[in-house]
Amino acid sequence: MIALATALACATWTGVQGALAARGERGYGYSLDDVVGQQQGKGRRVLRAETVRRGDADVHELKVLTDDGRLRRERYDPGTGRRLNR
């Protein structure tokens, strides 16, 4: 019985770890890949993407070529996926 309970607890923890990994290596709501995929889905070409530390928070920074040919540097909140600079 104890072995069964231990096995279930381990399986549950493994599932939680897998879910966090799917959200990004640090448990973000939106991984860098998620944000890049959203931009590419809008017809934009992502030239560079990285997660950087800004003050006390991490930020996804993208260098994007828009569909009208403009080059933009954009920042996104990893927790919400929302654009920070407008």
N, C-alpha and C positions, 0 to 999 in steps of 0.2 A: 504494500500500500504506500509506504514511504517512497519507494523507488518510483512508483507511478506518479506521485505528487511532484517529485523532483524532476522527472522527465517532462511533465506538463509545464512546470515553471520554466525550465530551460527552453522549451519550444516556444513559449510565449515571449520570453526575453529575446530569442533569436528573431521572432517576427517583428518585435518593436525595433530592434537594431536594423533590420532590413528596410523597414518603413522609413526610418531616419536616414539611412543611406540613400534611399530613393529620393528624398527631399533635398539632398545635398550633403556633402561630407561633414558639414558642421551642424546639420539639423535645420537648415534654413527652410522656410516655407517655399522659396523659389531658388533653385540652384542656378548657377551661372548658365548651365545648359538650357534650363527652362526659359530664362530671359532671352538668350540668343535665339532659341527656337521661335519664340513669340515674334521677335523682330524679323527673322527670316520669313515667317509666315505672312508678314505685312509687305513683302516685296522689297525689303531692305537688305543690303549686303553688309554683314558684320565683318570688319577688317581686323579688329582686335578685341579681345574680351579678357578681363581678369577681375578677380576679387581682391580688393585692397583695403587696408585699414585706414580710416579717416577719423582721427580723434579717438573716440572710444567705441567706434562702431565699424563693422565691415560694410563695404559698398561694392556692388557689381558695376564696373566701369566698362563701357563699350565705345568703340570708335566705329561709326556707322556711316555707310554711303546710302543716302536716301534715294527713292525712286526718281526724284527730280535732279539728281546729280550732286547734291550738297553733302559735304562731309560734316558730321556732327559728333561731338563727344557727349555721351549721356551717362548718367548715374542712376542706378536702380537700388531700391531697398530690398535686401535678400528676404526679409520677413514677409513683405506684402507684394513684392514684384512691381511696385509702383515706381514711376520715374520721379527722381528727386529734383532735377534741374529742368527748368522750362525756359 
